[in-house]
Amino acid sequence: MIRKILKEENIHLNIESKNKEDIINILANSLERTGDLINKSIFINDIYERETQGLTGLENGLAIPHGKSFGVKNTSLAVARLNNPIEWETLDGEPVDLIVLFAVTLEDKNDVHIKILSKVAGNLAEDENVKNLKKVQTKDEIINILSKEW
């Protein structure tokens, strides 16, 4: 099921990014290329609107920015693992080197896709999974960790 919302083309391992705005733009561009966005600008604006409502930077170098948006065509995920950590407002005050961007259509708020996203979020809550996401070498391993059954 997770392969429906997380395409290998939207997983970026060992990339360079200067800051939060840069990486959000990189991931939004990726979602746009795979046809998951209707309007990238609207989606990015909705991400920043959500950022004003509370921290999306968690702990252990993980951030999960997200937006429910008219700009999203298909509920989807994009993942970036950075070569060098960047500043982000986080719960532990530490920089971020793993970003999982959630793009959600307004229609999907109670859909099966939301159940999948909740499962992914639950997997990201496990410190061991976050550590493994930072070490694995293939996109398939990223998908396997994020779709892990407990």
DSSP file (Angstrom, degrees, kcal/mol; ACC not computed):
  #  RESIDUE AA STRUCTURE BP1 BP2  ACC     N-H-->O    O-->H-N    N-H-->O    O-->H-N    TCO  KAPPA ALPHA  PHI   PSI    X-CA   Y-CA   Z-CA
    1    1 A M    >>        0   0    0      0, 0.0     3,-2.0     0, 0.0     4,-0.5   0.000 360.0 360.0 360.0 -39.8    0.0    0.0    0.0
    2    2 A I  H >>  +     0   0    0      1,-0.3     4,-2.3     2,-0.2     3,-1.2   0.814 360.0  69.4 -63.9 -27.2    2.7    2.5    0.9
    3    3 A R  H 34 S+     0   0    0      1,-0.3    -1,-0.3     2,-0.2     5,-0.1   0.699  90.7  63.6 -63.8 -17.1    4.1    2.3   -2.7
    4    4 A K  H <4 S+     0   0    0     -3,-2.0    -1,-0.3     1,-0.1    -2,-0.2   0.818 116.1  27.2 -73.0 -30.7    1.0    4.1   -3.8
    5    5 A I  H << S+     0   0    0     -3,-1.2    72,-3.1    -4,-0.5     2,-0.5   0.596 121.6  53.3-108.5 -13.6    1.9    7.2   -1.8
    6    6 A L     <  -     0   0    0     -4,-2.3     2,-0.3    70,-0.2    -1,-0.2  -0.876  68.5-172.3-126.5 100.2    5.7    6.9   -1.7
    7    7 A K    >   -     0   0    0     -2,-0.5     3,-2.1    70,-0.5    -3,-0.1  -0.649  33.3-122.8 -88.9 145.8    7.3    6.5   -5.2
    8    8 A E  G >  S+     0   0    0     -2,-0.3     3,-1.8     1,-0.3    -1,-0.1   0.831 111.9  64.6 -55.6 -32.7   11.0    5.8   -5.4
    9    9 A E  G 3  S+     0   0    0      1,-0.3    -1,-0.3     3,-0.0    24,-0.1   0.701  98.5  55.4 -64.5 -18.3   11.3    8.9   -7.6
   10   10 A N  G <  S+     0   0    0     -3,-2.1    69,-2.7    67,-0.1     2,-0.5   0.196  88.5  90.4-101.2  15.4   10.3   10.9   -4.5
   11   11 A I  E <   -a   79   0A   0     -3,-1.8     2,-0.5    67,-0.2    69,-0.2  -0.961  56.3-172.1-111.7 124.7   13.0    9.5   -2.3
   12   12 A H  E     -a   80   0A   0     67,-2.7    69,-2.8    -2,-0.5     2,-0.4  -0.950   3.2-166.0-123.8 112.6   16.3   11.5   -2.3
   13   13 A L  E     -     0   0A   0     -2,-0.5    69,-0.1     1,-0.2    70,-0.1  -0.786  65.0  -0.9-101.3 138.8   19.3   10.0   -0.5
   14   14 A N  E    S+     0   0A   0     -2,-0.4     2,-0.3    67,-0.4    68,-0.2   0.932  86.7 157.6  56.2  57.0   22.4   11.9    0.4
   15   15 A I  E     -a   82   0A   0     66,-2.1    68,-2.8    -3,-0.3    69,-0.5  -0.716  40.2-118.8-111.2 163.8   21.5   15.3   -1.1
   16   16 A E        +     0   0    0     -2,-0.3     2,-0.3    66,-0.2    66,-0.0  -0.807  33.3 168.9 -98.9 139.6   22.7   18.8   -0.4
   17   17 A S        -     0   0    0     -2,-0.4    67,-0.1    67,-0.2     3,-0.1  -0.984  27.4-153.9-149.2 143.4   20.4   21.5    0.9
   18   18 A K  S    S-     0   0    0     -2,-0.3    69,-0.3     1,-0.2     2,-0.3   0.832  71.4 -24.8 -85.3 -35.0   21.1   25.0    2.2
   19   19 A N  S  > S-     0   0    0     67,-0.1     4,-2.2     1,-0.1     5,-0.2  -0.939  74.9 -74.0-165.7-179.9   18.0   25.4    4.4
   20   20 A K  H  > S+     0   0    0     67,-0.4     4,-2.4    -2,-0.3     5,-0.2   0.902 124.6  50.9 -57.4 -46.8   14.4   24.5    5.1
   21   21 A E  H  > S+     0   0    0      1,-0.2     4,-2.1     2,-0.2    -1,-0.2   0.900 109.8  51.2 -61.4 -41.4   13.0   26.5    2.2
   22   22 A D  H  > S+     0   0    0      1,-0.2     4,-2.4     2,-0.2    -1,-0.2   0.932 112.1  44.5 -62.4 -48.0   15.4   24.9   -0.2
   23   23 A I  H  X S+     0   0    0     -4,-2.2     4,-2.5     2,-0.2     5,-0.2   0.870 111.6  52.5 -70.8 -35.4   14.6   21.3    0.8
   24   24 A I  H  X S+     0   0    0     -4,-2.4     4,-2.5    -5,-0.2    -1,-0.2   0.914 111.8  47.7 -63.3 -40.4   10.8   22.0    0.8
   25   25 A N  H  X S+     0   0    0     -4,-2.1     4,-2.7    -5,-0.2    -2,-0.2   0.913 110.4  51.3 -65.7 -42.8   11.2   23.3   -2.7
   26   26 A I  H  X S+     0   0    0     -4,-2.4     4,-1.8     2,-0.2    -2,-0.2   0.930 114.1  43.9 -58.4 -46.7   13.3   20.3   -3.8
   27   27 A L  H  X S+     0   0    0     -4,-2.5     4,-2.3     2,-0.2    -2,-0.2   0.884 113.0  50.8 -69.9 -38.0   10.7   17.9   -2.4
   28   28 A A  H  X S+     0   0    0     -4,-2.5     4,-2.3    -5,-0.2    -1,-0.2   0.900 108.9  52.3 -65.5 -39.8    7.8   19.8   -3.9
   29   29 A N  H  X S+     0   0    0     -4,-2.7     4,-2.4     2,-0.2    -1,-0.2   0.901 108.6  51.6 -59.5 -40.5    9.5   19.9   -7.3
   30   30 A S  H  X S+     0   0    0     -4,-1.8     4,-1.6     1,-0.2    -2,-0.2   0.929 110.4  47.2 -62.6 -46.5    9.9   16.1   -7.0
   31   31 A L  H  <>S+     0   0    0     -4,-2.3     5,-2.5     1,-0.2     6,-0.7   0.857 111.2  52.5 -64.0 -34.9    6.1   15.7   -6.2
   32   32 A E  H ><5S+     0   0    0     -4,-2.3     3,-1.4     4,-0.2    -1,-0.2   0.914 106.6  52.7 -66.5 -42.5    5.3   18.0   -9.1
   33   33 A R  H 3<5S+     0   0    0     -4,-2.4    -2,-0.2     1,-0.3    -1,-0.2   0.843 108.4  50.5 -62.1 -34.0    7.4   15.9  -11.5
   34   34 A T  T 3<5S-     0   0    0     -4,-1.6    -1,-0.3    -5,-0.1    -2,-0.2   0.389 118.6-111.3 -87.8   5.5    5.6   12.7  -10.5
   35   35 A G  T < 5S+     0   0    0     -3,-1.4    -3,-0.2    -4,-0.2    -2,-0.1   0.661  83.3 122.4  80.1  16.3    2.2   14.3  -11.1
   36   36 A D      < +     0   0    0     -5,-2.5    37,-2.2    -6,-0.2    38,-1.8   0.563  62.4  63.4 -89.3  -8.2    1.2   14.4   -7.4
   37   37 A L  B     -G   72   0B   0     -6,-0.7    35,-0.3    35,-0.3     3,-0.2  -0.917  51.4-171.1-116.9 144.1    0.7   18.1   -7.3
   38   38 A I  S    S+     0   0    0     33,-3.1     2,-0.4    -2,-0.4    34,-0.2   0.798  90.6  11.6 -90.4 -41.7   -1.8   20.3   -9.2
   39   39 A N     >  -     0   0    0     32,-1.7     4,-2.1     1,-0.1    -1,-0.3  -0.883  61.6-167.3-144.5 106.2   -0.2   23.6   -8.1
   40   40 A K  H  > S+     0   0    0     -2,-0.4     4,-2.8     1,-0.2     5,-0.2   0.882  89.0  54.8 -62.3 -40.7    3.2   23.6   -6.4
   41   41 A S  H  > S+     0   0    0      1,-0.2     4,-2.5     2,-0.2    -1,-0.2   0.920 108.9  46.9 -62.2 -44.8    2.9   27.2   -5.2
   42   42 A I  H  > S+     0   0    0      2,-0.2     4,-2.2     1,-0.2    -1,-0.2   0.929 113.3  50.0 -61.9 -44.2   -0.4   26.6   -3.4
   43   43 A F  H  X S+     0   0    0     -4,-2.1     4,-2.1     2,-0.2    -2,-0.2   0.934 111.0  47.9 -60.7 -47.6    1.0   23.5   -1.8
   44   44 A I  H  X S+     0   0    0     -4,-2.8     4,-2.3     1,-0.2    -1,-0.2   0.910 110.7  51.8 -62.2 -41.7    4.2   25.2   -0.6
   45   45 A N  H  X S+     0   0    0     -4,-2.5     4,-2.1    -5,-0.2    -1,-0.2   0.902 109.2  50.6 -59.8 -40.0    2.1   28.1    0.8
   46   46 A D  H  X S+     0   0    0     -4,-2.2     4,-2.1     2,-0.2    -1,-0.2   0.845 107.2  54.2 -68.3 -33.3   -0.1   25.6    2.7
   47   47 A I  H  X S+     0   0    0     -4,-2.1     4,-2.2     2,-0.2    19,-0.2   0.951 110.7  45.5 -61.9 -48.4    3.1   23.9    4.1
   48   48 A Y  H  X S+     0   0    0     -4,-2.3     4,-1.1     1,-0.2    -2,-0.2   0.845 109.5  55.2 -67.1 -32.2    4.3   27.3    5.5
   49   49 A E  H >< S+     0   0    0     -4,-2.1     3,-0.6    -5,-0.2     4,-0.4   0.926 109.7  47.1 -62.4 -43.5    0.8   28.0    6.8
   50   50 A R  H >< S+     0   0    0     -4,-2.1     3,-1.7     1,-0.2     4,-0.5   0.872 104.1  61.6 -64.3 -37.6    1.0   24.7    8.7
   51   51 A E  H >< S+     0   0    0     -4,-2.2     3,-0.8     1,-0.3    -1,-0.2   0.802  97.6  58.9 -60.1 -28.9    4.5   25.6   10.0
   52   52 A T  T << S+     0   0    0     -4,-1.1    -1,-0.3    -3,-0.6    -2,-0.2   0.663  99.5  59.5 -74.1 -14.4    3.0   28.6   11.8
   53   53 A Q  T <  S-     0   0    0     -3,-1.7     2,-0.3    -4,-0.4    -1,-0.2   0.561 121.5 -36.7 -92.4  -9.9    0.7   26.4   13.8
   54   54 A G  S <  S-     0   0    0     -3,-0.8    -1,-0.3    -4,-0.5     2,-0.1  -0.845  76.4 -58.3 161.4 161.9    3.4   24.2   15.5
   55   55 A L        -     0   0    0     -2,-0.3    35,-0.1     1,-0.1    -3,-0.1  -0.326  28.9-179.6 -64.6 136.7    6.7   22.6   15.1
   56   56 A T        +     0   0    0     33,-0.4     8,-2.9    -5,-0.1     2,-0.6   0.411  63.9  91.7-109.1  -6.1    7.2   20.0   12.4
   57   57 A G  B     +Bc  63  90A   0     32,-1.1    34,-1.1     6,-0.3     6,-0.3  -0.805  57.0 175.6 -86.9 122.8   10.8   19.4   13.5
   58   58 A L        -     0   0    0      4,-3.0    34,-1.2    -2,-0.6    33,-1.1   0.504  35.3 -65.4 -97.3-121.5   10.8   16.5   16.0
   59   59 A E  S >  S+     0   0    0     32,-0.2     3,-1.2    31,-0.1    -1,-0.2  -0.787 102.5  42.2-127.8 171.8   13.9   15.0   17.6
   60   60 A N  T 3  S-     0   0    0     -2,-0.3    -1,-0.1     1,-0.2    37,-0.1   0.781 129.6 -60.8  61.1  29.0   16.8   12.9   16.3
   61   61 A G  T 3  S+     0   0    0      1,-0.2    36,-2.2    -3,-0.2    37,-2.0   0.695 101.8 135.6  76.6  18.4   17.3   15.1   13.2
   62   62 A L  E <   + d   0  98A   0     -3,-1.2    -4,-3.0    34,-0.2     2,-0.4  -0.852  29.1 179.3-107.7 134.8   13.8   14.4   11.9
   63   63 A A  E     -Bd  57  99A   0     35,-2.3    37,-2.5    -2,-0.4    -6,-0.3  -0.993  10.4-169.3-128.6 141.7   11.3   16.8   10.4
   64   64 A I        -     0   0    0     -8,-2.9    37,-0.1    -2,-0.4    -7,-0.1  -0.571  13.2-179.1-127.7  69.4    7.8   16.0    9.0
   65   65 A P        +     0   0    0      0, 0.0    37,-2.4     0, 0.0     2,-0.3  -0.353  13.3 173.5 -64.1 150.5    6.5   19.1    7.3
   66   66 A H  E     -e  102   0A   0    -19,-0.2     2,-0.3    35,-0.2    37,-0.2  -0.996  20.6-166.3-157.9 157.6    3.0   18.6    5.8
   67   67 A G  E     -e  103   0A   0     35,-1.8    37,-2.6    -2,-0.3     2,-0.6  -0.962  17.4-149.7-151.7 133.2    0.2   20.3    4.1
   68   68 A K  E     +e  104   0A   0     -2,-0.3     2,-0.3   -22,-0.2    37,-0.2  -0.909  47.6 165.2 -93.1 124.8   -3.4   19.6    3.3
   69   69 A S  E >   -e  105   0A   0     35,-2.5     3,-1.2    -2,-0.6    37,-0.6  -0.992  61.1-135.0-152.8 146.1   -3.9   21.5    0.2
   70   70 A F  T 3  S+     0   0    0     -2,-0.3    -1,-0.1     1,-0.2   -27,-0.1   0.688 108.6  68.8 -65.1 -19.8   -5.9   22.2   -2.9
   71   71 A G  T 3  S+     0   0    0    -33,-0.1   -33,-3.1   -34,-0.1   -32,-1.7   0.544  81.9  89.4 -77.6  -6.9   -2.5   22.1   -4.6
   72   72 A V  B <   +G   37   0B   0     -3,-1.2   -35,-0.3   -35,-0.3    34,-0.3  -0.812  47.3 179.1 -97.9 127.4   -2.2   18.3   -4.0
   73   73 A K  S    S+     0   0    0    -37,-2.2     2,-0.4    -2,-0.5   -36,-0.2   0.865  75.9  21.2 -88.3 -44.4   -3.6   16.0   -6.7
   74   74 A N  S    S-     0   0    0    -38,-1.8    -1,-0.3   -69,-0.0     2,-0.1  -0.993  86.1-112.7-129.2 128.1   -2.6   12.7   -5.0
   75   75 A T        +     0   0    0     -2,-0.4     2,-0.3    -3,-0.1    29,-0.2  -0.407  60.6 149.0 -57.0 128.8   -1.9   12.1   -1.3
   76   76 A S  E     - F   0 103A   0     27,-2.7    27,-2.9    -2,-0.1     2,-0.3  -0.938  40.8-125.6-157.8 172.1    1.8   11.3   -1.3
   77   77 A L  E     - F   0 102A   0    -72,-3.1   -70,-0.5    -2,-0.3     2,-0.3  -0.919  11.1-167.0-126.2 152.7    5.1   11.4    0.5
   78   78 A A  E     - F   0 101A   0     23,-1.8    23,-3.2    -2,-0.3     2,-0.4  -0.990  11.0-159.9-136.9 142.4    8.5   12.6   -0.4
   79   79 A V  E     -aF  11 100A   0    -69,-2.7   -67,-2.7    -2,-0.3     2,-0.4  -0.955   7.9-175.1-126.1 138.3   11.7   11.8    1.6
   80   80 A A  E     -aF  12  99A   0     19,-2.6    19,-2.8    -2,-0.4     2,-0.5  -0.997   8.5-167.0-133.0 132.2   15.1   13.5    1.7
   81   81 A R  E     - F   0  98A   0    -69,-2.8   -66,-2.1    -2,-0.4   -67,-0.4  -0.981  23.6-146.2-115.0 120.1   18.2   12.4    3.6
   82   82 A L  E     -a   15   0A   0     15,-2.6   -66,-0.2    -2,-0.5   -68,-0.1  -0.554  17.7-142.8 -92.3 147.7   20.7   15.2    3.7
   83   83 A N  E    S+     0   0A   0    -68,-2.8   -67,-0.1     1,-0.2    -1,-0.1   0.865  95.9  27.2 -68.7 -37.5   24.5   15.0    3.6
   84   84 A N  E    S-     0   0A   0    -69,-0.5    -1,-0.2   -67,-0.1   -67,-0.2  -0.992  92.5-111.1-130.4 133.4   24.7   17.9    6.1
   85   85 A P  E     -     0   0A   0      0, 0.0     2,-0.3     0, 0.0    12,-0.2  -0.216  31.1-152.8 -61.3 150.8   22.1   18.9    8.7
   86   86 A I  E     - F   0  96A   0     10,-2.6    10,-3.0   -67,-0.0     2,-0.1  -0.862  26.4 -90.5-121.8 158.4   20.2   22.1    8.3
   87   87 A E        +     0   0    0     -2,-0.3   -67,-0.4   -69,-0.3     2,-0.3  -0.438  53.3 157.1 -67.6 139.7   18.5   24.5   10.8
   88   88 A W        -     0   0    0      6,-0.1     2,-0.8    -2,-0.1     5,-0.0  -0.959  51.7-100.2-158.3 147.2   14.9   23.7   11.6
   89   89 A E        +     0   0    0     -2,-0.3   -32,-1.1     3,-0.0   -33,-0.4  -0.662  58.9 171.6 -74.2 112.6   12.7   24.5   14.5
   90   90 A T  B >   -c   57   0A   0     -2,-0.8     3,-0.6   -34,-0.1   -32,-0.2  -0.821  48.2-117.1-126.2 162.0   12.8   21.2   16.4
   91   91 A L  T 3  S+     0   0    0    -33,-1.1   -32,-0.2   -34,-1.1   -33,-0.1   0.830 118.5  38.8 -64.3 -32.9   11.6   19.9   19.8
   92   92 A D  T 3  S-     0   0    0    -34,-1.2    -1,-0.2     2,-0.2   -33,-0.1   0.396 108.8-119.6-101.0   3.6   15.2   19.1   20.8
   93   93 A G  S <  S+     0   0    0     -3,-0.6    -2,-0.1     1,-0.2   -34,-0.1   0.578  71.9 128.3  73.8   8.4   16.8   22.3   19.3
   94   94 A E        -     0   0    0      1,-0.1    -1,-0.2    -7,-0.1    -2,-0.2  -0.632  63.5-101.2 -97.6 155.1   19.0   20.2   17.0
   95   95 A P        -     0   0    0      0, 0.0     2,-0.4     0, 0.0    -8,-0.2  -0.174  37.5-117.0 -69.1 170.4   19.4   20.5   13.2
   96   96 A V  E     + F   0  86A   0    -10,-3.0   -10,-2.6     1,-0.1   -34,-0.2  -0.870  35.6 164.6-116.4 139.5   17.6   18.2   10.8
   97   97 A D  E     +     0   0A   0    -36,-2.2   -15,-2.6    -2,-0.4     2,-0.4   0.314  69.9  59.3-131.9   4.9   19.0   15.7    8.3
   98   98 A L  E     -dF  62  81A   0    -37,-2.0   -35,-2.3   -17,-0.2     2,-0.5  -0.970  61.3-178.0-136.7 120.5   16.0   13.6    7.5
   99   99 A I  E     -dF  63  80A   0    -19,-2.8   -19,-2.6    -2,-0.4     2,-0.5  -0.974  10.6-172.7-123.6 128.4   12.8   15.1    6.1
  100  100 A V  E     - F   0  79A   0    -37,-2.5     2,-0.5    -2,-0.5   -21,-0.2  -0.954  15.4-158.2-119.2 108.8    9.6   13.3    5.3
  101  101 A L  E     - F   0  78A   0    -23,-3.2   -23,-1.8    -2,-0.5     2,-0.5  -0.771   0.5-155.7 -93.5 124.6    7.1   15.6    3.5
  102  102 A F  E     -eF  66  77A   0    -37,-2.4   -35,-1.8    -2,-0.5     2,-0.5  -0.881   7.6-171.2 -99.7 124.4    3.4   14.7    3.7
  103  103 A A  E     -eF  67  76A   0    -27,-2.9   -27,-2.7    -2,-0.5     2,-0.4  -0.976  11.8-177.3-115.8 118.9    1.2   16.0    0.9
  104  104 A V  E     -e   68   0A   0    -37,-2.6   -35,-2.5    -2,-0.5   -32,-0.2  -0.955  22.2-133.5-125.3 131.0   -2.5   15.4    1.5
  105  105 A T  E >   -e   69   0A   0     -2,-0.4     3,-0.7   -37,-0.2   -35,-0.2  -0.450  24.6-122.2 -72.6 154.1   -5.5   16.2   -0.7
  106  106 A L  G >  S+     0   0    0    -37,-0.6     3,-0.9   -34,-0.3    -1,-0.1   0.823 112.5  57.5 -65.8 -29.7   -8.4   18.0    1.1
  107  107 A E  G 3  S+     0   0    0      1,-0.2     3,-0.5     2,-0.1    -1,-0.2   0.737  97.5  62.6 -71.8 -22.7  -10.6   15.1    0.0
  108  108 A D  G X   +     0   0    0     -3,-0.7     3,-1.7     1,-0.2     6,-0.4   0.291  62.2 114.1 -89.2  11.2   -8.4   12.5    1.7
  109  109 A K  T <  S+     0   0    0     -3,-0.9    -1,-0.2     1,-0.3    -2,-0.1   0.786  95.4  20.9 -59.5 -25.5   -8.8   13.7    5.3
  110  110 A N  T 3  S+     0   0    0     -3,-0.5    -1,-0.3     4,-0.0    -2,-0.1   0.144 104.6 115.2-122.1  19.6  -10.7   10.5    6.3
  111  111 A D  S X> S-     0   0    0     -3,-1.7     4,-1.1     1,-0.1     3,-0.7  -0.223  83.6 -98.3 -87.6 174.0   -9.6    8.2    3.5
  112  112 A V  H 3> S+     0   0    0      1,-0.2     4,-2.0     2,-0.2     5,-0.2   0.823 120.7  64.9 -59.7 -32.4   -7.4    5.1    3.5
  113  113 A H  H 3> S+     0   0    0      1,-0.2     4,-2.6     2,-0.2    -1,-0.2   0.874  97.9  53.8 -60.6 -35.9   -4.5    7.2    2.5
  114  114 A I  H <> S+     0   0    0     -3,-0.7     4,-2.4    -6,-0.4    -1,-0.2   0.877 105.0  53.8 -67.2 -36.1   -4.7    9.0    5.9
  115  115 A K  H  X S+     0   0    0     -4,-1.1     4,-1.9     2,-0.2    -1,-0.2   0.904 109.8  48.2 -62.6 -39.9   -4.6    5.6    7.6
  116  116 A I  H  X S+     0   0    0     -4,-2.0     4,-2.4     2,-0.2    -2,-0.2   0.930 110.8  50.3 -65.0 -44.8   -1.4    4.8    5.7
  117  117 A L  H  X S+     0   0    0     -4,-2.6     4,-2.7     1,-0.2    -2,-0.2   0.880 108.6  53.0 -61.2 -37.5    0.1    8.2    6.6
  118  118 A S  H  X S+     0   0    0     -4,-2.4     4,-2.3     2,-0.2    -1,-0.2   0.894 108.6  50.0 -63.9 -39.3   -0.8    7.6   10.3
  119  119 A K  H  X S+     0   0    0     -4,-1.9     4,-2.2     2,-0.2    -2,-0.2   0.910 110.7  49.2 -64.7 -42.7    1.1    4.3   10.1
  120  120 A V  H  X S+     0   0    0     -4,-2.4     4,-2.1     2,-0.2    -2,-0.2   0.935 110.6  50.5 -61.2 -46.1    4.1    6.0    8.6
  121  121 A A  H  X S+     0   0    0     -4,-2.7     4,-1.0     1,-0.2    -2,-0.2   0.891 108.7  52.7 -60.0 -39.7    4.0    8.6   11.3
  122  122 A G  H  < S+     0   0    0     -4,-2.3     3,-0.5     1,-0.2     4,-0.4   0.901 108.6  49.6 -62.4 -40.9    3.9    5.8   13.9
  123  123 A N  H >< S+     0   0    0     -4,-2.2     3,-1.0     1,-0.2     6,-0.2   0.853 107.8  54.3 -65.9 -34.1    6.9    4.2   12.4
  124  124 A L  H 3< S+     0   0    0     -4,-2.1    -1,-0.2     1,-0.2    -2,-0.2   0.713  96.9  66.3 -72.1 -19.4    8.7    7.6   12.4
  125  125 A A  T 3< S+     0   0    0     -4,-1.0     2,-0.7    -3,-0.5    -1,-0.2   0.666  83.0  89.3 -74.0 -15.6    8.0    7.8   16.2
  126  126 A E  S X> S-     0   0    0     -3,-1.0     4,-1.8    -4,-0.4     3,-0.6  -0.751  70.8-150.8 -87.2 116.6   10.3    4.8   16.8
  127  127 A D  H 3> S+     0   0    0     -2,-0.7     4,-2.5     1,-0.2     5,-0.2   0.861  95.7  56.7 -53.2 -40.0   13.9    6.0   17.4
  128  128 A E  H 3> S+     0   0    0      1,-0.2     4,-2.3     2,-0.2    -1,-0.2   0.885 105.4  50.7 -62.5 -39.1   15.3    2.8   15.9
  129  129 A N  H <> S+     0   0    0     -3,-0.6     4,-2.5    -6,-0.2    -1,-0.2   0.908 109.5  50.3 -65.1 -41.2   13.4    3.3   12.6
  130  130 A V  H  X S+     0   0    0     -4,-1.8     4,-1.3     2,-0.2    -2,-0.2   0.922 110.6  49.8 -63.3 -43.4   14.7    6.9   12.3
  131  131 A K  H  X S+     0   0    0     -4,-2.5     4,-0.5     1,-0.2     3,-0.3   0.920 112.3  47.8 -59.6 -43.8   18.3    5.6   12.9
  132  132 A N  H >X S+     0   0    0     -4,-2.3     4,-2.5     1,-0.2     3,-1.2   0.875 105.6  57.7 -66.9 -37.4   17.8    3.0   10.3
  133  133 A L  H 3< S+     0   0    0     -4,-2.5    -1,-0.2     1,-0.3    -2,-0.2   0.820 105.8  51.8 -60.6 -29.5   16.4    5.5    7.8
  134  134 A K  H 3< S+     0   0    0     -4,-1.3    -1,-0.3    -3,-0.3    -2,-0.2   0.627 116.6  39.1 -81.3 -13.3   19.6    7.4    8.1
  135  135 A K  H << S+     0   0    0     -3,-1.2    -2,-0.2    -4,-0.5    -3,-0.1   0.768  85.9 102.6-106.9 -33.1   21.8    4.4    7.4
  136  136 A V     <  -     0   0    0     -4,-2.5     3,-0.0     1,-0.1     6,-0.0  -0.089  55.5-150.6 -60.7 156.7   20.1    2.3    4.7
  137  137 A Q        +     0   0    0   -124,-0.0     2,-0.3     5,-0.0    -1,-0.1   0.555  66.9  60.8-107.1 -11.0   21.5    2.6    1.2
  138  138 A T  S  > S-     0   0    0      1,-0.1     4,-1.3     0, 0.0     3,-0.0  -0.862  71.4-130.0-123.7 156.5   18.5    1.9   -1.0
  139  139 A K  H  > S+     0   0    0     -2,-0.3     4,-2.3     1,-0.2     5,-0.2   0.846 110.2  59.3 -66.2 -34.6   15.2    3.6   -1.7
  140  140 A D  H  > S+     0   0    0      1,-0.2     4,-2.5     2,-0.2    -1,-0.2   0.885 102.3  52.7 -63.1 -37.9   13.5    0.2   -1.3
  141  141 A E  H  > S+     0   0    0      2,-0.2     4,-2.2     1,-0.2    -1,-0.2   0.875 107.1  52.9 -64.9 -36.2   14.9   -0.1    2.3
  142  142 A I  H  X S+     0   0    0     -4,-1.3     4,-2.4     2,-0.2    -2,-0.2   0.948 110.1  47.7 -61.2 -48.5   13.4    3.4    3.0
  143  143 A I  H  X S+     0   0    0     -4,-2.3     4,-1.5     1,-0.2    -2,-0.2   0.908 110.6  52.4 -60.1 -42.7   10.0    2.2    1.8
  144  144 A N  H  < S+     0   0    0     -4,-2.5     4,-0.3     1,-0.2    -1,-0.2   0.903 110.4  47.1 -62.0 -42.1   10.3   -1.0    3.9
  145  145 A I  H >< S+     0   0    0     -4,-2.2     3,-1.1     1,-0.2    -1,-0.2   0.927 112.9  48.4 -65.5 -44.0   11.0    0.9    7.1
  146  146 A L  H 3< S+     0   0    0     -4,-2.4   -23,-0.2     1,-0.2    -1,-0.2   0.725 116.1  43.8 -71.4 -20.1    8.2    3.3    6.6
  147  147 A S  T 3< S+     0   0    0     -4,-1.5    -1,-0.2    -5,-0.2    -2,-0.2   0.293  83.3 142.4-105.2  10.0    5.7    0.6    5.8
  148  148 A K    <   -     0   0    0     -3,-1.1     2,-0.4    -4,-0.3    -3,-0.1  -0.181  44.3-137.6 -54.8 137.1    6.8   -1.7    8.6
  149  149 A E              0   0    0      1,-0.1    -1,-0.1   -26,-0.0    -2,-0.1  -0.793 360.0 360.0 -95.5 140.2    4.1   -3.7   10.4
  150  150 A W              0   0    0     -2,-0.4    -1,-0.1     0, 0.0    -2,-0.1   0.395 360.0 360.0-103.3 360.0    4.2   -4.0   14.2
